[in-house]
C-alpha cells in the first residue's frame, strides 16, 4: 500500500490534487506511475466534481430519431405498413421531450435524479432508433428490388403474407417503445425543465498550418533559449545520448516548447536527422520504433507520407534492424513527446536501439511525470512554469479576436483580463476560452463566461478543467456528442478526417443538411469547428485529407463526458460497464481477454481497434460479434485472420462501417454482404489474397467510401455504386484497368491509387468519373499516361481541383485536356514530368500556369 500511495501522490502532484479523500477507493495493483495515471485519469474528474455529463449523446439521438420519423421515406413506408398513427404519436412525444433536453443536459451535473431519468430516456431512445432503422432498411430493400437487382428468393419477402406479418410485428414494437417513452416523459415535470433553443452553428476560422511560428507563441522565448542551452552544453564527446526532459503540468505548452526547439535554425542545421514521435500512454516498443522510422522517412519524403512502406508486419527483430539501418551513423535529434512510461528497463532497451555510433545525439522528452524525467534524463529536468498574466492574456486575445480587432472593443478586453486570471497561467485554458468567445461581441456573452457558477467549485493551481468544461457546455449539441465519441481513441491518436467523419456518420451523429450537403462534407465542417474551438489541435493538411490530434486534457474531458457510452479497454482496466455502447481495445489484449469483454456486453454500436494487435484474432471473435451485436453500426475487423466472412454477416442490418483491412487470408466476400443496405464504408486495404467482389455488390446503394486491395486485373462490380464518394485502390499488383466496359461512378469525388505497378494508364476510366475533384497517385512505377492517347475531352479531369503525383518515374506528361479547375498540383519524384512542368520553360507549363499552388519536389513554385 505504501508504494501504491506513493504512485498516486506522484501522479496527483501533476494536478495539485490531494489523494487523502479517495485513496480508500483505489484498487489493488497500482504499483507504477503509468498504472496510477491510467486509473486516476478515469476517476479524478468525477471526484473533483468537475463534470458528470453522463447523457451527452441523448439530444443527438432524440434529434436523429425525430428527423427519421419526419422523413418522406419513413412517412411513405409508415403508410404502407399501416403504422402511421403510431409513428405520429411517437414523433409528438419525442418532440416534446427534445424541447427540454438541452436544459436537462446542462443541469444534470448537479442532480443525480435527473441523470438517472436521462439515462432511462436514452435507453428507450436507442430502442426507438433501432426500430426506425429497421423501417429504413425495408425501404432501402424495396428500392433495390425496384431496380430489379435482387434475386427471386429475396422478392419473396414482399409476397402476400409477409407484409401483414411485418406490419403486425413492427406495429407492436412501435407501440411498446412509445408506451415506455410516454411513461418516462411523464416524469419530466418533477425537474422543472425549461424549453431551450439549440445553439446556432459556430462561426470559425480556417486552420491553415500545423507548424509553430515563434511569433505565434507568447512568453516562451526564454524557455526556448534555456532548453537550447541545455542541448548545446550537453556532452558531444562520446557515443552516449544526451536526454533533456521538459516537465510541467498538462496544458502548459510542453509540446509547443519542444516544437520551437525542434524547428530552431541551430537544430535544423546541426543535426542530420530530426525525428518527432508522440508516445503518450501506451508504450509499445515496436510501435515506438516504427514511428521513429516513419518520422525519418516522412521528413525525407517532404512531409506527405505518401508512398511510405507499411512496417506493421515486421517482427521485433526486423524492426530493430530496420531502425539501425534508417538511423545510419548520422547525428540525430529526437523528440519523445508526452512520455508516460515509468519502466526504466524499457527506456534502457530503447536507448540501446538508438545508439548508432554517432557522437552528439540528443533527445528531448516532454512529460508531466517527474519520475519519468529522473529515469530518462542525463541532465536535470527543465521545469516549465505557468505563463505570466500578460502573456496568457495575449494568448486569449489572439484566439478571441482577429488581428487588431481587440482595439475596437476595450470593454471586452477588460472582461477578458478577468477571465484570464481564472486560467492559472495555463495557455490551453486561455486559448480554449478565447476560441469560445471568437466572433462574439455582445458584452453579456463575455460576462456569462466570467461570472459562471462553475468557477465557484473548488479549484487548485494548475486545474483547468473548469475552463474546458465551460467551453464544452457552449458547443452546439451536434458537436458535443461528436467530441465525446472521440474518447474511444487512445491518447496521442492521430486522427484522419476521412475516418472520423465516416465513424460519426455511422453512428448517426452527423445531421443531414437542408442544403443537401454530402455527409462527409458536413463531417469535415464539424471537425473544423472543433479545431477552431481548440478541442482538436496540431492540424496538418495533406491536400487530399488532413490530420489532427486531441490534447490529453481534452481527452480526459471527453472520457468523463462519455463514461456511460464509450470505453477504451486495456490490460490495466479490462472490465467495462454493461451500459457502454462504443468500445475500443488496446494493443496489449489477446483474443481471450477481448472475448471476455465482448461476452459481458450486449448493446454495442461500435467495436474499434486503433492498433494492430500483438496477437491475431480469428473466427471466434468474428462469430461472437455477429451473433451478439445485431444493432452494431461500426465493426472493426482489422488484421483478423479468416478465409471469408460467414453468410450471417447479412444479419447486421444496421451496419454502416466495416473494416477488413490487413486480412492476409480473405479471398472473397459472401454475396450475403450485398444485403447490408445501410453500409456506408467498406475497407479491404492490405488484403493481398482478395480476388473479387460479389456479383450483387452494386446493391450497396449507400456505400460512400470503398478502400480495396485486389489480385484482379480490373475492378469489377462497382459501376452501379451511385453513392460512392471516395475510392482508394492500393497494393493491387496485377491491376491494369480501373473500370471495365460501361461502368460509371457518377458521384465519385476522390480517387487515390497507390502501389499498382502494372497500371499503365487511367484511360478510358477517367471518362467515367464526371464528378472527380481529387486525384492522388503514388508508387505506380509503370504508369506512363493519365489520358491514354491524349484525348482532348476527358470529363473526369474537368472538375479536378487537387492533383498529387508521387513516385511515377515513367509518367511523361500531364493530360492534353484543360485543367481549368485545378487549384493545387503536387509533383514529387516524377523526373520526366518535373522537367515538363518547369515554370515558363516546361512543355506542360501552359497547362498549369493558372494553378494557385504548385509544389515540385517539395518546393513551391513562385506565383506569377
N, C-alpha and C positions, 0 to 999 in steps of 0.2 A: 504493500500500500504506500510505503514511503516513496518508492521510485515512481509509482503511478502519480502520486500527488505532485512530485517534482515536475514530471512531464506536463501535467495540467498547468502548473504555475508558470512554467516557461512559455507555454503557448498562450495562456491567458494574458501574460505580460505584454504580448504584442497588441492587445486590445485594451490594456489597462483595466482588466476586469479582476474581481476578487472571486476565487473559487469556493469560498467558505460556505456559500449558500447552496451549492449544487454538488459538492464532492460526494455526498452520500448517494447520489443518483448514478454515479459513474460505474459502468460495468467493469468486471474483471478483465484483465488482459491489456490494459493501457500501459504499455511499458516502453514506448518510444514517442518522440516528438511527432512524427508523421501520423501515428495512430491517434494520439491525443488530438492532434489538429483536425483529423477527419471526423472524430466523434463530436468534438466541440462545434465544428462548423455546422453540423446538423442540429445542434441544441442551443447554442448561445443566444440566437436571435429571440427564440421564444422565451428563454429565461429572462432576457433583458426587457421583455415586453415591447420590443421594437415593432414587431409586426406579427399578426397571425391572420393573414388573409386567405383562409383555407379555401374559399369558394371563388377564386378569381376567374374561373372558367365559366361560371354559371350564366352571366349575362350573354356571353358569346353563344353558348349552347341554346339559350332561350331565343335569342335573336335569329340564330340559324334555323331553328325549328319553325318559328313564325314565318320566316321567309319561304321555307319549303311549303308550308300549308297554303300560303298565298300565291304560290307559283301557278302558272297556267297549266303546266303539265300535271301537277297533283290535283288541281281542280277538275281537269278532264277525267283523270283516272278515278277520282273520288265519285264522280257521277257514274262512270262505267261500272264500278263495283258496288254501287248503292250505299256508300258510306259518307256521302257529302254532308249530311246533317251532323254526324258525329265529329267530322273534321271541323265544321264551323264552330261547334261548341268548344272543341279543343283550342281552336285559334283564339276565341274570345277569352277563355281563362288565361291562356299564356300571355296574351296582350296586356291583360290587367296586371298580372304578376310582373311582367317585364318593366312596366312603368315605374315600379318602386325598387327594382333590383339594384340600380346604381346607388341609391341611398342606403340600401341594406349592406352592400359590399363595403361602403365607406364606414359604416357604424359597427361592423361585425368584430373588429379587432378588440373592442372593449365590451362585448356582450356574448357570453358563451351560449346562451339560449338561442340567440339569433344565428350564431354559427351553426348550431345543431339543426335549426329549421332550414337554413340554406343547404346544408348537407343532404337532408331528406329531399328537398326540392330538386337539387342537382341530380340525385339518383333517378328520380322519376322522369326528369327531362331527358336524361340519356336514353331511357326506355322509349320515350316518345320519339326521339330522334331515330332509334333503331327501327321502329315500326314504319315511320315515314320513309326511311331508306329502302325498306322492302317494297313499298309502293313505287318508289322511283325506279327500283330495279326492274319491276314488272313493266313499267313504262318504257324503259330502255330496251327490254327484251322485245316488246311489241314493235318498237322502232326498227330493230334489226330484222325481225320477221317480215315487216312490211317491205323491206328491201329484197326479200326472197333469198336470204343467205343462210338461214338455218335449215337444218335437215328436217325431214318429215316427223321424226320422233319428237323433236322439240316443239313442232307445231301442235303436237298432240296436247300440249299444255292448255291450248286455247280451244279444246273440244267442248262439247255442250255441257259436260258435267263439271269440269274443272273451275270455270268461272264462279259457279254457285258455291263450291267448296271454299275457294279462296275468299270470296266475298264474305261468307259466314265467319271464317277464321279471322280475317282481318277486322271485320266489324266488331267481333268480340274483343279482340286485342285493343282496339282503339277505345272502346267503351271502358275497358278495365283500367287503362292508363289515365283516361280522362277522369274517372271517378277518384282514382288515387290523387291526381293532381288537384281536383276540386277540394278534397279533404285537407290537403296541405295548404292550399291557398286560403282556406277559411281561417287559418291560424295567424295570418299576417297582421290582423288588426291589433294584436297584443303588442306589436313592436312600434306602433305609431310611425310607420314609414311614409315618407313624402315622395310625391312624383318628381322625378328629376329628368332633365333633358340630357341626352347624350352629348358629350363634348364634340366640338367640330374637329375635322381633320387638322393635323398640325401644319403650321407654316414652318418650313425647314429650308436650310441652305444646303446645297450640294457639297458633299465631301469630295475633295479633289486629289488628295495625295496621302501617302502613308508615312513618308519620311518626316523627321523632326527638324525644323529650322531653328537656329539659335534665337532668331528674333521672335519666334512664336512661344518661347519658353521664358517665364518670368522668375527671377530670383534664384536661378540655379547656375549662374555663371561662375561664382566662386567654388561651388561644389564640383563643377566640371574640372576646373583648374586643379583642385586638390586631388581628384582621382587621377588625372593625367600625371600629376607629380608623383603619385604612388607608382604609376606604371613605369615612368621614366627612371625612377630611382631604385626599382626592384632589380635584383641581380640578373645580369645577362652573361655571366661568366661560365656557367655550366649548362648541362642539358636538363636540369630540373625546370619545372614550370612554376612561374610566379602566379599566385592567385590572390586577387584583391576583392574581398567581399564588400558589398554595399548593403547595409542593414537599415530597415526602417519600417514604420507602420504601413499597413495597407492603404493605398491611395495617395501616398506622399510623393510619388513620382520617381521611384527607383528605376523603373523601366525607361522612363523618359530620360533620366540622367545617363543611363547606360547607352542609350541611343545617341545622345550628344557626344559621348566619348567615342563610340563606335564610328561615327561619321566625321570625327575631328580630322583635320588635314594631316596632322602628325601621324595619327594612327593609320590613315589611308596610305600614306607614303612609306611608313616604316615597315609594315607587315605585308608579306607576300599574299597571305590568305586571311580574310576576315570571315568569321563564322558566327552565326546567331542561332541559338536553339532555345526554345521555351520548354522547360522541363515540367513545371507545375507539379501536381500531386503525385501522379503515378510515375515513379522512377523505374521504367522498364529499360534495362541496359541495352538490349538490342534496338529498341525504338530510338533511344538517345543517339546511338552510333549511326543509325540510318539517317536520322535528322541532321547530324553533323555532315555526313556525306552529301545529302541533298542540298544543304545550305551552301557548301563549297561549289557544287555543280551548278546550282541556280545562279550564284554570283558569276560563274564563268559564262552561263547562258544569257546573262544580262537581266536576270530577274523574272523572266517569263515562266520558267519551269517547264515549258513545252518540250516534249521530246526526251525528257529525262527517263532513264530506265526505272522499272519497278523493282526495288530491292527487298520487298517484303517476303519473298520466297527463300531468301538466304537463311542459313542456319547461323548460330552464333560464331562459329569458327570462320565461316565465309565472310561474315560481317566485319570481324576484326581485320582480316586480311585486306578487304576492300578499303577499310578505313585507313590503314597504314599506306596503302598504295595511293589513295586520294590525297592524303596529307603530304606525301613525299617527304623530303627533308627540308622543306621551306618553313621559315618562321611564320607562326600564325598568332592571331588574336581571336579569342573565343569568348563570347558572352553566353553564360548559362543563366537564363532569366527565370525568375520565380522558382527558386530551388527550395524543396521541402525535405529532400532525402537526408535523414539523420543517421543513416547506416554508414559508418566510417569505412567498412570493408568494401562496400560498393564504390565509394569515392576512390579508394586506393586502386581498385580494379580499373575504373575508367581512366584515371590518371596514367596508369601503366600503358593502356591502349594508345593514349595521346602522345606519349614520349617518342618522338620521331627522329631524335638525334640532333635536331636544330637547337641552337642556343638562343635564349631570349624569348621563348614562347610565353604568352601572358593570357590569363583567364580573369574575367570579371564575373562575379557571381552576385545576383540580386536575391535577397531573401528577407523574410520577416523574422527569421528564427536565429537568435544569437548562437545557438548550439551548432547549427549548420555552418555559420561563419567560422566558428572556432575549429571545427573539423576540417574545413577545406582551406581556410586562409593561410597564406605564408607570411602575411603582414597583418597588423591589427586592422579590424574591420573599419570601414568608413561609415560612420553613423549619420544617416540623413535625418535632419530635423525638419519641423514644420516650416512652411513659408512665412516670412514676415507679413504682417497685415497688409501693407501697401502692395506687395506682390500678389498676395491672394486676391485682393480687390481687382488688380489688373487682369488676373485670370477670369474672374467673374464678369467683368465688363466686356472682355473680349468675346465671351460667349453669349452675353445678353444683348449686345448691340453690333450692328455693322460698324466698320471702322469710322470713327469720328462722330457717330450718331449720338453718343452719350453726352456730348456737349450741348445738345438741344434739350436735354432732359435732366437738369440738375436736381430736381426734386426726386427723381427715381434713383439717381446715383447716391443721394443721401440715404434713402431707404436701403439701397443695395449695400452700403457701407455697414449698416446694422446687421443685414443678413449674413455678410461675410464673417462677422465676428462669431457667428454660430458654427462656422466651418472648421474652427480649431486649427487653422493653418494647413488644412489638407486640400491640395489643389483639385482632387477628384470631386470633392463636395462642392467647391466653388464653381467648377466647370459645369457640374450637373445642374445646380440651381440657376446658374446663368443661362444654360440652354433651356431650362424650363420657362424662363421669362423672355426669351427671344421673341421679338415682334409684338410683345405686349406693352402697350404704352399707357394703359389705364392705371392710375395710382392704386386703385383697390386691389388689382392683381398682385402688386408688389407687397402691399400691406398684408394680404392674405398669407403670403409666404413668411413674412417677418413675424407676424403675430399668431401663427398657427399653434394650436394646442399641443402639437407633437413635441414642441421644444420644452414643454413643461415636464415631460418624462425625464427620469434620471439619465444623465449623460455625463460620461467621463472623457478625459483627454484622449483624443485620437478616435473617438467613437463618432462615425459619420453616417451611421445607418438611418438616423432620423432624416437627414438631408436626402438620402437616396429614396427612402420610403415616401417622403413628401413629393418627390419628383414622379415616382411611380403612380401615386394616387391621382396626379393631374393628367395622366395619359388617357386618351380615349379608350373605351373598353376593348375595341378591336385590337389595340396594341398591348393591353395588359395581359391577355391570355397568350398572345404570341410570344411576348417576353418571358412569361412564366414557363412556357413549354420548353424553352431553351435550357432549363435546368437538367434535362436528361442528357445533355452533352457534358463531357468531363471538363474540368477547369483547364484553361490553356488551349482548348479546342480551336482550330482554325476553321471557321465557317465558310462555306461557299454559298453564294446567293441562290444558285440553282437548286441545290439540295434542300436548303432550309425552306425556300418558298414552296417547293412541292411537298415537303413534310407538313408544313402548315396547311396547305390546301387539302391534303389527305384527311386531316382532322376537321375540316370544315371551318378553320379559323380565319380564312380569307373570305371577306364579304363580296359577293358578286357586285360589279359596278353597274349603275344605271346607264352609264355611258358605254356599256358593252366592252369594257377593257378586258383583256385576257387576264386569267388568274395569275400567271407568272409575272405580268407587269404590275399587278396590284401588290403581289408579294414583294417585289423589288421596291415598290414605294414604301411599304411598311418597314422594310429593312433600313431604308434611307431616313425615314422618320426617326427610328430608334437610334441610328447613328448620330443624327442631328441633336438628339437629346442626351447623348453620351452614354446610353445604355449599351451600345456597341462602340468599339474603337479599333484603331490600327487598320483602317481601311486600305486596301491595296487593289488597284484597278488593273486587270489584265485585258481589258477592252472587250473580250468576249464573255467574261464573267468577272466577279470581284470577290475578294475575301475580306474577312474581318474577325475580330475576337471580342470576347467579353471580359472585362476586368473581374478579378477574383471576388471582389466585394459585391459587384453586381451579380455574380453567380450565387453568392451567399444569399442575396436578396431574393433572387428568382427561386432558389431552393426552398426558402422559408415560405414564400407565397404559394408554391405549388406542392407543399408537402403531402397533401392528401390526394394528389393527382399523379405526380411524377416521382421516379426514384432512379438514382444511379447506384447500381449494386456492385459491390466489390467484396474482396475476401475479408475486409475489416467489418463490414456491415452487410452480411449476406441475407439477412431477413428483411421483409418488406411488409407494409400494411396491405391487407386484402382490399382496401379501398382504392389502391393505386391502379391507374389505367394506362400509364405510359412508363415503360421500363427500358433502361439500357444497362449493359453489362461491361464490366472492366475486363482488361486483357488477362487478368490473373485467375480467372474462374475456369474450371474444367467442365465438361459436359454434365457430369454427375451433379455438381453444385447448381448448374443452370437449370437442370431438370427438376431439382429440388425446389427452386424458387418458382418455376413455372407451375409445379404441382399445387402450390399454395394460392395461385391467382385464378380469377375467373373472368372478370370483365375487362380484359386487356384490349386496348386500342392501338398501342404502339409497342413493338419489340425492335430494339435498335442496338447494333454493335458498332461503337465508334472506333474500335481497334480490331486488327487482325489478331485473333486469339492464339495463344501459345499452343493450344490443343484443338484439334478439329472437332467439329460436331457433325453428326450424321442423321440417319433416318429416325432414330428415337426422338430427337429434338423436333424434327420436322413434323412427325406424326402427332406429337403432343400438341404442337401449336395448332395444327389443322383441326384436331378433334376437340380441343378445349375452347378456342377463342373464335367463335363463329362471327363475332362482331368486330374483329380486328381490322384496322384500316391501313396500318403500315406494318409489314413483315420483312425484317432484315435477315436474310439467309446468307450473308456474306461469308465466303470461304467454307461453306458447307460441303460435305463430301457425300454425294449420292449420284446415281446414274440418271434419274429422271424424277420429276415431280409426280406424286400419285394423282390419279384421276380425281380424288376427293378434294383437290385444290379448288374445284368449282364450288364447293360448299361455302367458301369465304366470299359471300356475295357482297360484302361491304368493303372489300379490299380495294384500296386506291394506290398503294405504293408497294412494289415487290422488288427487293434487291437480291439478285442471284449472282452477284459479281464474284469472280475468282473461284468458281467451282470447276476443278480440272476434269471431272468425270462426266459431267452432264453433256448429253449429246442432242437431246431434243426436249421439247415441251409437249405435254399431252394436249390433245385437241380440246379437252375439257376446260383448259385455261381460257379459251375463247368465250366462255360464258361469264367471265368477270367483267361485266359491262361497266362497272364503276371505275375500273382500273385506269389510273392516270399516268403512272410512272412504272417502267419496267427496265431493269438494268441487268445486262448479261456480259459486262466487260470482263475480260480475262478468262472467259470460259472457252479455252482453246480447243476443246474437243467438240464444241457445239456445231451442229451441222445445219439445221434448217428450222424455220418457224412453221407452226402448224398451218394447215390449209385454210382454216377459218379465221386466221389471225386478223383479218380485216373487220371482224365483228367487234373488236375492241374499239368502239366508236368514241370512247372518252380518252383514249391514250394520247397523251401530250408529250411525253418525254421517253424516248427509247435510246438506250445505250447498249451496244452489242459487239461481240466478237464472234466471227463465224468462219468455218472452213470452206464455205461455198465460194464460187466464182462471182456470184452476184447476189444481191439482196432480193429475195422474192417474198411475196405475200404482204408487203407493206403499202402497196399502192392505193389501198382503199382506206387508209388511216386518215380520215378527213380532219381530225383534230390535232394531228401530230405537229408540235411546235419545235421540238429540239430532237435532233438525230445525231448521235455520237457513235462513230464507227472506229474501232481501234483494234490493232493486232490481228487484222484479217490478212494473213499472208498470201492467200490464194485469190483475193478479191480483184477482179478485172473490170467489173461494171458496178455502178451504184444501183441503177434501176434497169429493169428489162421491160421491153415491149411498151405498152401504153400506160404504165404505172405513172401516177402523178400525185405529188404531195402538195396540195394547194395551200395548206396553212403553214408549211414548214418555214420557220423564221431563222433558225440557227443550225448550221451543219458543221460538224467537226470530224475530220478524218485524220487518223494517226497510225503510223507504223503499218501501212498497207503496201508492201514492197512490190507487189505485182500490178498495182494500179498505174496505168499509163496516161489515162485521160479521164476527164469528168464528162466529156461529151458522149452521147447526147443528153445525159441525165440532167444537166443544168436547165435544159429547156422545160423540164417537168417540175421545176421549183419556182413558180412565179412570184412567191412572197419572200424569197430568201433575202435576209438583211445581213447576217453574219456568216462568214465562211472562214474556217480555220483549218489549215492543212499542215501537218508536220511529219517528218520522218518517213516520207514516201519516196524512196530512192529511185523508183522507176518512173515517176510522174514527169512527163515532158510537155504536157499541154493541158490547159484548162478548158479550151473550147474546140478541141479536135482539129478540124480543117480550117478553123478561123472563120466561122460563120459570122456575118455582120450583126445578126439579131439573136441574142441569147437572153430570153426573158428572165432566166434565173439570176442574171447579173445586173439587170436594170435598176433594181431596188437596193442593191448591195451597198451597205453603209460601212462595214468593217471587213477588211480582208487581211488575214495574217498567214504568212507563208514562211515556214521554218524547215531547214534541212531538206531542201529539194534540189539536189545537185544537177538534175537533168532538165529542170524547168527552164525553158528557153525564153518565154515571153509572156507578157500579160495578154489577156484576151483582146481580140480585134474590136469587139463591141464597145460601145460607150460605157464608161463607169461614172456617169454624171452624178449619181447619188452618193458616191464614196466619200466618207468623212475621214476614215483612218486606214492607213496602209502600213503594215509592218513586214519587213523582209529581213530574214536572217539566214546566213549560210546557204544562200542560193546564188552561187557565183555568176552564172550567166545572166540571171535576172537582175542582180545587183548592178552589173555593168550597163544593162539596157535602161535602168531607172535612174542613172546619174542625172542630177539637175542640169537642165539646159542641153547637155551634150548627148544624153542617152536616147536610144532609138524609141523607147517607150515613154519618155518624159512627157510628151504631149498628151498622153492618155491620163496622166495623174497630176499634171501641173496645178489643177484646181483643188486638189485634196488638201484639207486644212492641217492634217497631222500625218507626216511621213517619217518613218523610222527605218533606216537602213543599217543593219548590223548594230543596232542599239543606239545609233546616233541620229538625232532628229535633224531632218533637212530644214535649213532656214527658210522662213516664209519669203515669198516674193516681195 
